[in-house]
């Protein structure tokens, strides 16, 4: 039986029209690893953080979506949609030196 990470990966991959081979190539992850997670032969929670980040980047989503912390709106995101905006750091501004 597949775990929730494997189910999410399979759903995300298929919703973008990607084959296992295509996603594995885009993410630079062995196809066998991806297949094992999707089928439940390997627990998705055992993926390394680096592998998770590569898959998230290849799918154009946040790592939180794969982990199940954040769900896509309406259950799906278009393949060409941008992931939710991440908070940005405020930049400090320097006062201009006054010329005497």
N, C-alpha and C positions, 0 to 999 in steps of 0.2 A: 504494500500500500504506500502511496506517495505521501510525503509530508507536505505541510502547507507551503514551504519554500519551493519545493519541486513543482507543486501545482501552480503557484504564482508564476514561476519562470516559464513553464509550458504555456500558460495562458498569455503572458506578455509576449513571448516569442511568436506564438500563432497569431495574436492580434496585430502584429506588425508584418505578418506574411513572411516570416523567416523560417528556414529549415534549421535543424540542429547544426548542420555543417556551416551554414551561413553565420549563425550567431557565434558559434565557436571560433570561426575565422575573424569576425569583427572584434570579439573580446580577447582573442589570443589565449583561449582556454581549450584544453583538449576536448574533442567532441565526446569522447568516452566519459569524461567527468560530467559534462552537461547531461548526457543521456542517463547516466547513473542517478543523478539527482532528480531528474524529471520522472524516472520510473520508480523511484523510491529505493533502489538498490543501495544508494548512499544517502545519508541524511544531509539535507541542505544546510543544517546548522553546523556541519563539519567543514563547510567550505571556508577557505581562508578569507580574511578581510580583503586581501588584494584581489582574489578571484571575484568576490562579490562586487568590488568597485569596478573591475573590468566589465563584468556583465551589466552593471547599472549604466555605465558610460555607453556601452554598445547599444543598449535598449533606450537610451535617452531619458533615463529616470533617476530618481534619487535612490540611494542604497536603502533608505527607509521603506520604499515600496517593496523591494525584494524581502526585506526582513519582516514586513507586515506591520510596521509601526505606523505607516501612512498608507492609506488606500487611495487609489486613483479615483477621481470624481466619476460618478456614474459607472464605476467598475472598469472603465476602459479609458485609455488616452489614445488619441490619434497618433499614428506613427510619426507625423510631421509636427506634432504639438511640442511645445517646449515644456520642460519639467517646471514645477512650481519654483518661484523665485526664492533664493536662499537669502537670509538676512545678510546685509553687508555691514562692514565695519565703518564707523564714522571716521572721516579723515580730519585730522587736526589742521587748522589753518594758522599760519604764522602772521603776526602783525608785521606790517612793513616798517622797516627802520626809518624813523623820521630823519630828514636831513636838516641840520641846524644852520 
